[in-house]
């Protein structure tokens, strides 16, 4: 388990407004960091690289959902609500 603290910058415009709890696995010499609430994950040779990949994935997914918010499936709408609660603009 990995806890990413509130206030961490995710991009030049977004930061965590709540703690993010992710699962960590080591497979084939790569770290995999998973946020099961959104089914997003990051992979890297180090834990920090995997975490950075996860955070970049979350930002990309969030921006994609916001852009398409009038055309989302129900589970995507729920993920957008979750990400709106998790992320905030700086």
N, C-alpha and C positions, 0 to 999 in steps of 0.2 A: 504494500500500500504506500502511496506517495501523496502527501498533502502539499498542494501548491497554494501559497498564502494569498490572502486578500490584498489587493493593491498592486499585484505584479503586472507590469506593462506587457501587453501582448502584441501591440503594434504602436505606431506613433499616434493612433487615435483611440485605442481600446485598452482597458485594463480590467482585471478581475475585481468584481465588487463583492465576491464571496469566495470562500475556500473551494478549491477544486480537489476532489479526492479521486485518484486514479490508481488502477491496478498496474503492477510492474511484473513483467515476465522476462526471462532470459532464454532465447531460443537461437540455436545456431550462431552463437557469439554475437547476437544482436539483442539489444534491449527493446522491448515493446511496452509502451505505456498506453493504457486504454482507459477512456472515459466511457463506461458502460451506459450512462444516461443518454448519451447522444450517439453511441456506437462509433465514435471517432477514436483514432489511435495514431501514435507516432512510433517510428522505428529509427534506431541509430546504433552506432558502434559503442557509444557511451550512453549512460543514463541521461546526461544533460542534452545530448543530441536528440535522443528519443523524445524527451520532454519538449524541446523546442519544436520538433516536428509535430507533436500533438497540438501544441498551442497554435502553430501556424495553420494546422488543419481546422481547428475550432474557429479561428478567425475567418478563414476562407469559406467554411460551411455557413457561418453566421451571415456573412455578407451576401452569399448566394441566396440564402433563405429570405433575407430582407428584400433583395432585388426582385424575387419571384413571389412575394408574400400573397398576392391575389390568386396564385395558381398552385397552392401547396396541398399535398395530401394531408390527411388528419395527423399522422405521426410527425410529419414535417412541421405542421402548425404547433404541435406540442413541443418539438425541439426548439422552435423559434421562441416560444414563451419561456422555456428553460434558459436559453442563451440570453434572452433579454434580461432575465433576472441575474444571470451569472456575469455578464459583461456590461461595462458602461463606457461611455465616451469620456475622454479626459477633458 
